[in-house]
Amino acid sequence: MTRDLDETFGYQTVSQDERRARIRRVFAAVAERYDVMNDLMSFSLHRWWKRVFVASVLRAKPAVVVDLAGGTGDVAVALAGAGKRAIVCDPSVEMMAVGRRRGANVEWVAGEAEALPFADASVDCVTIAFGIRNVTSLERALGEIARVLKPGGSFHCLEFSRPRAWARPFYDVFSFYVIPRLGAAVARAPEAYRYLVESIRKFPDQRRFAETISAAGFSDVGWRDLTFGVVAVHSGRKPAA
């Protein structure tokens, strides 16, 4: 089900090793301007999307949260506090270095989703915001998330998805023509932002991704669309038994 994603880099077919290497280069290239580009590309909507996402996570009242592909730490910072332990886990040391310079009160751990550096059943909640489509193997990543979660623990994912049919023509024009030009002008990395746009199109839509989460052994799987389906908040729970 996920081979179309795992063996691609955008619209190119590549090996998983090449996919991993290219994605690492993308995030090393954009780390310094990543947050600025997020504001420009989304008209700052990503801040609202993340607030909604964080609120949904906090309803589960987790004590230990691992934020995968946490980058510069904005989601982890919002999750930290009130006795909670928030850990950013990201393979991009360049992205985490930007977050560290800001003095974020979270923990930083280098690691990739397919081989998480955490013990079995050791965390209450795993989150990932706009990062799941960048893993090398979606099924292995979901398996690792299930492994490190405590029984009854929750998984929450914020990711770009399929917008409503009426919005797609406008969304496609902006994605394919505006975003790469912004990437060239602001981040000096047009190729990185072409990959961003193409990787969104390769990622499973809401229903298919929910089916993939269920197939990984999670229960209570569901999603909530935001901004007409441009992004979706997915969630699932590791069975208690």
Secondary structure, 3 states (H helix, E strand, C coil): CCHHHHCEECCEECCHHHHHHHHHHHHHHHHHHHHHHHHHHHCCHHHHHHHHHHHHHHCCCCCEEEEECCCCCHHHHHHCECCEEEEEEECCHHHHHHHHHCCCCCEEEECCHHHCCCCCCCEEEEEEECCHHHCCCHHHHHHHHHHHEEEEEEEEEEEECCCCHHHHHHHHHHHHHHHHHHHHHHHCCHHHHHHHHHHHHHCCCHHHHHHHHHHCCCEEEEEEEECCCCEEEEEEECCCC
